[in-house]
């Protein structure tokens, strides 16, 4: 039997179409939604591979920082 692991991922190029601030907010909100989903579904995992995304989340949602770690 073949087992496939689907790993949700997104990538933003900050300041490509919108302002860096707008992308930062969208990114932070997307990470917050991923954390909320993970709380409901413990088997859910996701990947963050860009430091600006993580920094944006820490600034926008400092109260959730420990949940991300």
C-alpha positions as CSV (number, residue, x, y, z in Angstrom):
1,X,0.0,0.0,0.0
2,X,1.3,3.5,-0.9
3,X,1.0,6.1,1.8
4,X,1.1,9.7,0.7
5,X,1.7,12.6,3.1
6,X,0.2,15.9,2.1
7,X,2.1,18.8,3.7
8,X,0.3,22.1,3.4
9,X,2.6,24.9,2.4
10,X,2.4,28.4,1.1
11,X,5.0,30.8,-0.2
12,X,4.8,34.6,-0.4
13,X,7.1,37.0,-2.2
14,X,6.7,40.0,0.1
15,X,6.0,43.2,-1.8
16,X,5.4,41.5,-5.2
17,X,1.9,42.7,-5.8
18,X,0.8,44.3,-2.5
19,X,2.7,46.1,0.2
20,X,4.9,44.2,2.6
21,X,2.6,45.2,5.4
22,X,-0.5,43.7,3.6
23,X,1.4,40.5,2.9
24,X,2.6,40.3,6.5
25,X,-1.0,40.6,7.8
26,X,-2.3,38.0,5.4
27,X,0.5,35.7,6.3
28,X,0.0,36.1,10.0
29,X,-3.7,35.4,9.7
30,X,-3.1,32.3,7.6
31,X,-0.7,30.9,10.2
32,X,-3.3,31.7,12.9
33,X,-5.9,29.7,10.9
34,X,-3.4,26.8,10.5
35,X,-2.9,26.7,14.3
36,X,-6.6,26.8,14.9
37,X,-7.1,23.9,12.5
38,X,-4.2,22.0,14.2
39,X,-5.9,22.4,17.5
40,X,-9.1,20.7,16.1
41,X,-7.2,18.1,14.2
42,X,-4.0,17.0,16.1
43,X,-2.8,15.0,13.1
44,X,-2.6,18.1,11.0
45,X,0.9,19.5,10.3
46,X,2.2,22.4,8.2
47,X,5.5,23.9,7.1
48,X,6.8,27.5,7.4
49,X,9.9,28.1,5.5
50,X,10.3,31.8,5.4
51,X,11.6,33.9,8.3
52,X,9.5,37.0,7.3
53,X,6.4,34.9,7.6
54,X,7.3,33.8,11.1
55,X,8.3,37.3,12.2
56,X,5.0,38.7,10.8
57,X,3.1,36.2,12.9
58,X,5.1,36.9,16.1
59,X,4.3,40.7,15.7
60,X,0.6,40.2,14.8
61,X,-0.2,37.5,17.3
62,X,2.3,37.6,20.1
63,X,-0.1,35.8,22.4
64,X,0.0,32.8,20.1
65,X,3.7,32.6,19.7
66,X,4.2,29.8,22.1
67,X,1.5,27.7,20.3
68,X,3.5,28.0,17.1
69,X,6.7,26.8,18.7
